[in-house]
Amino acid sequence: MYKRLTKCPKCGGKMEQVAYANIEIDRCQDCHGLWFDAQEAEKLKQIDGSEILDDGNPELGRYYNRNRTKISCPRCRAKMSQMLDIDRYSIWYEKCPKCQGIWLDAGEFKKFKDNFTQTGFTHKLKQWLHLS
């Protein structure tokens, strides 16, 4: 469906395609950052075991998260926006305003997925407000 990505937007490393539950994403072979096309991260965070895709060093991910914030979308080259997911873990990540893909540095998908679990702040707030 999409053209294969070749270059990491954070470190310039080579990208590889990896799949879990028939959902294919792109992962940098050097920094292990993850590229998700539109809605792929949302789908994968609901699937048990998908966190195995996030196999990089979180320390390296934090380094790139702090030092490489202005990046272009590896899919369509648009300037990506920084986004903040606030829940159990605060995660800064990049999202493309054009194609809606997202970039998560090493270690961030595990936290993104953990924010979705029933122990996250949003879930607790919904319980308190009697919305779930």
N, C-alpha and C positions, 0 to 999 in steps of 0.2 A: 504494500500500500504506500509506504513512504520510502523515500530514498535513504539508503544506508548512511548513517553519520560516520564521519571519519576522524574528526578532530574534536577533542575535549574543549569546551569553552572556558574552562578554569585553568588547566595546566598545559593544554596543547597536546596531551597524550593521545594515543590511538584508542578509538572506541571499539567495543565489541558488542555484539547482540547476545543477550541472555534472555531466557524465558522461564516463566513459572506459570503453571496452570494455563498454558496456551496463550499467555499474555507476554509479548516480546517487548523488552525495553533495551536501552543502550547503557553500557557501563564503561567508564574509562579504565583502561588497563593499568594506568599509573596511579592516579589519585583515588580511583574507585568511586568517583561521583556518579550519580545516576540521572539519566534523562528519561522522563516519562512523557509520552505524547498525551494529548488531552484525555482526561478521565482514567488513564492507566493507573496512576497512583491511588485514586479513589477506589478502583476495583480491586487492586492488589492488597490494599490495607485490610480488606474484609476477608481475605483468604488465609487460613491457617498455614503457617510455615513460610509465607512469602518473604519474611524478613531475612531469609537466607541470602537473598539477592544483595543485601547491604553488607558486603563482606569486607569493607575497607576499614582502615584505622580511623576512629573518630577524632583523634588528635590531629591527624593530617586534614580531615574534613573541617575541623574548627579553624585550622590555619588558612585554608582556602576561603572559608566563609568570611573571615576577617579581612583578608588581604586581596581578594579578587571579587569585588562586589559589582563592578560595572562590566557586564558581559552581554554579548549578542546571542540571540537564540541560535542554537546549532542547527535547527530545522529550517527557519525562514530568514534568519539574520536580523530580525527586529531587535531593538534594544529591550532587554528584559527588565522587569520591575522587581524590586525587592518586596517580599511579602513576609508577614509575621503570623505564624500559627501560635496562638496563645492557648494553652491548656495545661495539662500536667507538665509538659515540657514546652518551653518557648523555642521555636524554630524559625530562624530567618532562612528563607529560600528565595529562589528566583522564578518568576513566572512570565511567560511571553504573552503580551497583551493581544497579539495577532493570532497565533495558532493555539494558545492556551496550554502549551506544554510547560512542564516544570522541571527545574534542576534541583536536586538534593545532593548536598555534599556527603561524603562518607560518614555514616553514623546517623544521618538525619532521617532516613526512611524508617529505621527502627523506632525512633522517637515519634515520628509522624504516625506510625501505626499504633504505638502505645497510647497516643492521645485519643485514638478512636475507641480504645477499650472501655469497658464499663466502669473503670476507676478514674477516668479523666474528669477534669474540672467541669467541662460542659455537661457531662452526664450527671454529675452531682448537682449542678445548678438546675437542670431539668427536673430532677427528682424533687428538689426543694420547692420548685415552682409548680410541682405536680403536672408536668408536661410529658412525663414518660411513664 
